[in-house]
Amino acid sequence: MIPTSTEDCGAAPPPAADPRRQAYIAAAQRLFFAHGYGATSMNAIAAAVGGSKTTLWSLFPSKLALFEAVVDMVVQQYGTALTVDLDSAPDIESALIRMGDAIMDTIMSDPITGIHRLVMGEAARVPELGRAMFERGPGPGMARFAAWLARQMAAGTLKQGDPTLAAQQFSGLCRAGVVDRHLMGMTSAGDKAEGRREVRAAAATFLAAWGLSR
């Protein structure tokens, strides 16, 4: 069994919300994905729910705050890479495959895909969106994974090195094929199976660089 004590470094789930708040978040997600962040006004979101603009502004002091709530909701529901259990895996390779499969499932889910495409489309005009998304999803996820890798290095099951760099390298290996094509809209029926193959290849490549000689 690999060393345990995976720390939950993911973002804390948002506080319990009343139905009005949830309705505004759902409407914002739908309109942001359909029309973009810049082209969606707070007035349009209020109108889509049928509530008052005063109520909307009392719940969300800015459109950015509403976008952050959308990201929180999506990550809480679909961010499996933030919570995947690595500690119970029987060995390093199995744990890496679990992590890679979770990365693949997370990024290729429709809502997470929508967030990525929205942020990339608006990045030049509204860079705050990228920071908001990173702080709520990829950032905590990579920090949690890097902390796990650091424990493996300390235990002597991986080579010593920079665990943050190692986490970034493994994530990059997993994302280099199907994920990149998927985010650009180049999808096909065999993507899921191909993604699984790419994750296993990524784990083998990672261990060739970071694993201990047998």
N, C-alpha and C positions, 0 to 999 in steps of 0.2 A: 504493500500500500504506500502511495506517495505521501510526503509530509502533509499534515492537515492544517486546519484553522484558516480556511478561506475567509477573508474579511469582506463584509458587505460595504464596499466603497461606493455603491451606486447612489444616485440621487434619492432622497427621501420621497415617498409618495405624497402627492398633494393632499391637503386636508380635505375632509369630507365636504362635499359641495351640495348645495340645494339644487332642486330641479331647474330653477331659472338659470343658475350659473352653468350647469351642464348643457342646457339648451343653447346658450350663447356660444359655448366652446364648440359644440357640434356644428352649429351654423357657421362659425368662423372657419373651422377646418374645411367644410364643404366649399365655402366661397373662396378661401385662400387657394385651395387646390384647383378650383375651376377657373379663377380669374387672376390669380397672383396676389401677392401681399399688397403691392403698391396700388393696384387697381380696385382693391376692396376697401370700402370706407366703413367706419363704425356705424354710420347711419344705415348702410345696406345690411349689416349684420343685425342691427336692432329690428329692421323691417322684416328680415327673414324669419325672426323669431316671433314677431308680432308684439314685442314688448316696447317699453319706452326707452328713449335714448338716455334719460336720466338714470334709469335702473342699470343700464349697461355700463355707463360711466362710473356709477357708484361701485360696481363690482370689479371693473377693470379700468384703472386710471389712464391707460394708454393702449393703443393698438399693439404695441410691442408686448405689454403685459398679457394681452389676450393671446398673442402668438405663443408666448411662453407657456401659457396654460394649455394650449393645443399640444405643444411638444410634450409637456408633462403627462397628459392623458395618453397620447400615443405611445410614449416610452413605457409607461406603466403597464399598458396592455400588450405591447408587442416587443419590448426590449429584453428578450430572453438572454442576450449576451451579458446583461447586467446581473443575472441571478443564477447562471448555469453552475451546477455543482461540479467542481473540479476535484475536490478533496477525496471523494469516494471512488475515483477512477483507480484501477489497479496498477497503472504505470503511467509514465510521462506521455507516451504516445497516445494512449487512450484519452488522457485528459486534454491533450492538444486537439484531438479530433472532436471531442465534445465542444471545446471552445470554438473551433472552426465551424462546426455545424450550427452552433448558436449564432455566430456572426452572420453566417449565410442566411439562416432563417429570419433573423432580425432585419437585415438590410433589404431582403427580397420580399418582405411582407408589404402589401399594398400601402398601408398608411406610412410606414417608414420610408418607402420609396417616394411617396408623395412629399414628405418633409425634405428629403434630400434634393429632389428636383426643384422644389420651391426655393430652397435656400440658394442653390447654385444659380437659379435664374435671377435672383434678386441680389446676389452678393455684391455686385459693383455699386448698386444704388443704396442698399441697406445692409451694410456689413454687420450690424448688430444681430441680424437673424442667425448668422453663422455662429457667433459667440453664444447666443442663447441655446442653439441646438447642441453645440459641442459641450457646453457646461452641464447639460441635462442627459446626454446619451453617450457619445463616443468618449468624452473625457473621463467620466467616472468608470465606464466600462474598461478602458485601457489602464486606468490606475489600479483597478481591482485585479486585472490580469497581471500587471507588472508586479504587484505585491505578491501574488502567488508565485510568479517566476523567481522573484527574489528569495523566497523561502526554499525553492528547489535548489537554487544556487548555493544558499547557505548550508543546505543539507548535503551537498555534494552530488546531487542527481543531475545537475546541469553544470556546464562550465561557468566560471565566474565571469561577470561582465556587467554591463548596464542593463538592468531588467526593463527599463522603459524603452530603450532601443530595441531589445529583444521582442517586447510586446508589439511594437510598431512593425517590426519586420514580419512577424507571423501574421498579423492582421493584413499587411500589404500582400503577402503571398496568397492569402485566402481571397482577397478582393480583386486579384489581377486579371481574372478571366471572366467568368459568368457575371459576377457582380457589376463590373464596369460596363459590360454590354447591356445588362439589364437596366442600369440607371440611365443609359442613353436610349432606351426604348427598343433595343435589339433583343427581343425575347423569342424563345422557341420552346416547343413542347418538352425537349429533353434537358432543359436548364437545371432542373432539380437534381437529376442523376449526375449531370456533368459537374454541378457544384459539389456534390458529395465526393466525386473523384478528385476534384481540385483540392479539397480540404485534406484528403489523405496524402496527396502529393505534397501539399504545403507542410504537413507534419513531418514527412520524411526529409524534406529539404531543410526544415528548421533544425531537426535533430542532427543532420549531417554537419551543421555549423555549430550548434550549441550543445549537442549531446556528448556524453563521455565515451571515449573509446572502449570497446568491449574486448 
